[in-house]
Amino acid sequence: MEPRESPTPIYRWLCLGVLFLSGFMAFAIRLAPAVALPDLQITFGLTAAELGLLTSLYMWPFAFMQPVAGVLTDRLGPRRSVTVFMTIAGLGQLLLAAAPGFGFALLGRVCTGIGTSILYVAAAKIMAEWF
């Protein structure tokens, strides 16, 4: 197997910028329900326990995927894994935003947690290899 060519410096910095933007968005997504809690409670008629479940359903899948994140990053490659999993996170956010009911909102938060879980591991690998 031939060694791959190293990416150009411009491509490296562009990818790093996209990773930083993705990291910022993942952080904002983690905190976004705190701002929308009153609206979510009114829209879905939620109790305090259901609100807590909705907000925690980001971190549980995120934590569950952490041991798997390194393996997936090694198998798929960091760029491909970031692309696939950030797409899953984006679809989860769309599902949450358009949720017709509480169940879909929960599913959207789960997808978002799974999708953002791999970002930090893959970003660290990209930075270690390219910088």
C-alpha positions in Angstrom: 0.0 0.0 0.0 1.4 3.3 -1.1 1.6 6.1 1.5 -0.9 8.9 0.9 0.2 12.3 0.0 0.1 14.8 2.8 -2.7 17.4 2.4 -1.7 20.9 1.4 -1.3 23.5 4.1 -4.4 25.4 3.0 -6.5 22.2 3.1 -5.2 21.4 6.5 -6.1 24.8 7.9 -9.5 24.7 6.2 -10.2 21.3 7.8 -9.1 22.6 11.1 -11.4 25.6 10.8 -14.3 23.3 10.0 -13.4 21.1 13.0 -13.4 24.2 15.3 -16.7 25.3 13.9 -18.1 21.8 14.4 -16.8 21.8 18.0 -18.4 25.1 18.7 -21.7 23.9 17.2 -21.6 20.7 19.3 -21.1 22.8 22.4 -24.0 25.1 21.5 -26.2 22.1 20.8 -25.4 20.7 24.2 -26.7 23.8 25.9 -29.5 24.8 23.5 -32.3 23.0 25.3 -31.7 25.1 28.4 -32.8 28.2 26.5 -35.8 26.5 25.0 -37.0 24.6 28.1 -40.1 26.9 28.7 -41.2 26.6 25.1 -40.6 22.8 25.1 -42.6 22.4 28.3 -45.5 24.4 26.9 -45.4 22.8 23.4 -45.2 19.2 24.5 -46.9 19.6 27.9 -43.9 18.2 29.8 -43.3 17.7 33.5 -40.0 18.5 35.1 -38.9 14.9 34.9 -39.6 14.7 31.2 -37.6 17.9 30.7 -34.7 16.4 32.6 -35.0 13.2 30.4 -35.0 15.3 27.2 -31.9 17.2 28.2 -30.0 14.2 29.5 -30.7 12.2 26.4 -27.8 14.0 24.7 -25.2 13.0 27.3 -26.1 9.4 27.8 -25.6 8.3 24.1 -22.5 10.6 24.0 -21.0 8.8 26.9 -22.0 5.4 25.7 -20.2 6.1 22.3 -16.9 7.3 23.8 -15.3 3.9 24.0 -16.5 3.2 20.4 -15.4 6.5 19.0 -11.7 5.7 18.8 -12.3 2.4 17.1 -14.6 3.9 14.6 -12.2 6.7 13.9 -9.4 4.2 13.3 -11.7 2.1 11.0 -13.4 4.8 9.0 -10.7 7.4 9.2 -11.1 10.7 11.0 -12.4 12.7 8.1 -15.0 10.2 7.1 -16.1 9.5 10.6 -16.5 13.3 11.3 -18.6 13.6 8.1 -20.8 10.7 8.9 -21.4 11.4 12.5 -21.9 15.2 12.2 -24.5 14.3 9.5 -26.2 12.1 12.1 -26.0 15.0 14.6 -27.5 17.4 12.1 -30.4 15.0 11.3 -31.0 14.6 15.0 -31.2 18.4 15.4 -33.7 18.6 12.5 -35.8 15.8 14.0 -35.8 17.7 17.4 -36.8 20.9 15.7 -39.6 19.4 13.7 -40.7 16.9 16.3 -44.5 16.4 16.2 -44.4 14.7 19.6 -42.2 14.1 22.6 -41.0 10.7 21.4 -39.6 12.3 18.2 -37.9 15.0 20.3 -36.3 12.3 22.4 -35.1 10.4 19.3 -33.7 13.7 17.9 -31.6 14.2 21.1 -30.3 10.7 21.0 -29.2 11.0 17.4 -27.6 14.3 18.2 -25.7 12.8 21.2 -24.5 9.9 19.1 -23.5 12.1 16.2 -21.4 14.6 18.2 -19.7 11.9 20.3 -17.0 11.1 17.7 -16.1 14.7 16.9 -13.5 15.3 19.6 -11.7 12.0 19.1 -11.5 12.4 15.4 -10.5 16.0 15.6 -7.6 15.1 18.0 -6.5 12.4 15.5 -6.6 14.8 12.6 -4.6 17.4 14.5 -2.0 14.9 15.7 -1.5 13.6 12.1 -1.5 16.9 10.3 0.0 19.4 12.8 
